[in-house]
């Protein structure tokens, strides 16, 4: 058994997904149209709750492109089909336990494999207790919980993620890796991927501003520099680690810094992110061509 001819076209290692986070000031129709026109086939729709009055970047709300209380499952399915998009995830930040439960139910009904959120800003033991009913519901419905590592929350480091899966060992509990938040703690995302292995359910293709320092905390730099390939992070080791652990999910382009931007400014930046992601994924695949049975 030999490797396939290295000159053969390489298949992309992972599909690309576009989050609606970047379109927080635009409605769902315009957002899905823009994502489709950019050539994406997968989308992460933000369905944030109503906790608090300010989000981490000082805005009055994070993106809310879906509300289970008002948007029917049938209507969302039709919109996605019309746009040619597959729903990779619902992002359900700023939700209390009841809101999380409602969104897990909705996720199962609409056919998405997982919900994404970060830990509440509460003591670790309180967090675990609050997640227990959510885990139970997710298990019953076959929905995965892809918890984002976040620097100002209880699940912020690799060790904290490992601790959570010890305390909540359900197979539906895992993580969405956010490289800037790990870098802010001085931890390489590739290390997190290798240590967590099959618990990596999602991956944010999200860069860190060129002049970011840890003292800047959650201010990750200008929006343009949070676009993958335009900041300071090296994604090649992360993609290599994802391949090593058998990650089959999408590379989700999800980042801050575009709040208040018009579509005319958002779209070119996401086009650049898509080109970078495609080159990164194809490069990783070409560097590791598949084995072919019976090749001479």
HELIX and SHEET records of a PDB file:
HELIX    1   1 UNK A   20  UNK A   23  5                                   4    
HELIX    2   2 UNK A   28  UNK A   37  1                                  10    
HELIX    3   3 UNK A   73  UNK A   83  1                                  11    
HELIX    4   4 UNK A   97  UNK A  110  1                                  14    
HELIX    5   5 UNK A  124  UNK A  141  1                                  18    
HELIX    6   6 UNK A  158  UNK A  167  1                                  10    
HELIX    7   7 UNK A  179  UNK A  184  1                                   6    
HELIX    8   8 UNK A  189  UNK A  196  1                                   8    
HELIX    9   9 UNK A  197  UNK A  199  5                                   3    
HELIX   10  10 UNK A  214  UNK A  216  5                                   3    
HELIX   11  11 UNK A  223  UNK A  226  1                                   4    
HELIX   12  12 UNK A  236  UNK A  244  1                                   9    
HELIX   13  13 UNK A  263  UNK A  287  1                                  25    
SHEET    1   A 2 UNK A   2  UNK A   3  0                                        
SHEET    2   A 2 UNK A 291  UNK A 292 -1                                        
SHEET    1   B 8 UNK A 200  UNK A 204  0                                        
SHEET    2   B 8 UNK A 173  UNK A 178  1                                        
SHEET    3   B 8 UNK A 144  UNK A 148  1                                        
SHEET    4   B 8 UNK A 114  UNK A 118  1                                        
SHEET    5   B 8 UNK A  86  UNK A  91  1                                        
SHEET    6   B 8 UNK A  42  UNK A  46  1                                        
SHEET    7   B 8 UNK A  16  UNK A  19  1                                        
SHEET    8   B 8 UNK A 251  UNK A 253  1                                        
END                                                                             
